[in-house]
């Protein structure tokens, strides 16, 4: 993979992590409203599922970025 392609892959991976983090933050903020109120209602299944999906995407995105970074480091150092 050329340096330009590696940079674009890393940029894409970073954007994926950032987008996933924003979604986790939005889902978390939505859930907080239920716990901020005295006697607030339980979050809906959809809200909980949104948060769980956002967390999973963040985990997957970070894993993909880690693989890119580790793979890039291994290639540059000559390690197999």
Buried (B, 14 or more C-beta within 10 A) or exposed (E): EEEEEBEEBBEEBEEBBEBBBEBBEEBEEBBEEEEEEEEEEEBEEEBEEBBEBBBEBBEEBBEBBEEBEEEBEEEEEEEE
